[in-house]
Amino acid sequence: MATTKLTSAFPVRRQDFEFEQVPRYWVNGDAFMTHVFNGMSALFPDGERFFVASVRAVREAVNDPQLQKDISAFIGQEAMHA
């Protein structure tokens, strides 16, 4: 019986740029919007850790192999961000 290798529905992206290359006001040269997004980004790691903890808490109840693969990819993606 042949088995099908499952892959996640989305890739885990890695940071592929250096921050030195990012302009000071990186949102279309707009200082205000750059600071708005910088402020939101400062809060995201706590939210991402919460999302990962939430998914991990129910992971064992998931029986679908594809969904398990997607859960692993999601956790990997969010861990990369946080």
N, C-alpha and C positions, 0 to 999 in steps of 0.2 A: 504494500500500500504506500503510495507516494504521499509525502507530507508537503504542505505548502508553508514556506517560510513567511511569517508575518512581519510586516514592517509597520512603523507608526504612520499615522495619517498625516503627520507634519514633522518636518526636520527640527532637530535641536540646533539653533543657530549660535554660532560663536562670535564674539566681538572680533571684527576684522579691520579695525582702524585704530590709529593712535590718537589719543585725546589732544596731542599737540597740533594736530591738523584741523581741529574744530575751531571755527571762528568764535570770537568772544560772544557775539550776539548771533547765535546759530539758527534762530527762527526768523528767517528772511531778514536778518539785520535788525530786528525789532527787539530793543532792550527789554521792554515790558513783557512781551510774550515769552522771551527767553527766560526771564525770571519766574514767570508763571509755571512754565514747564519744568524748570529746575526745581521749584518748590514741590511740584507734584512728584517728580522723580525721587526727591528725598524721602517721600512717604511710601513709595511703592515697595521697598524691600519688606517692610512689616506686612503689607497686604499680600505680597507674594508668598511669604512664609506661612501666613494664615491659609492661603489657598492650598498650598502643598500639604499642610497638616490636615486640612479638611478632606482632601482626596485620599491621603494615606489612611485616615480614620475609617473610611468605608471601602477601601481597596479589596479587602478580603471577601467582601460580599459580591464582588463582580466575578461572574463566571465566563463571560465572553472573552476568548483569547485576544481578539483584535482590540477590544476595549482595554484589556490589561496592557497591551503593547502601547496604546495611546496614553494610558495613565503613566507609564514609565517615561515616555517622551515628554509629557507635560511636566512631570516632576523634574526631569533633567533640564528642561527649558527654564522653568522657574528658579531652579537652584542656580543656574548660570546667571540669571538676573540679580538675584538676591545676594 
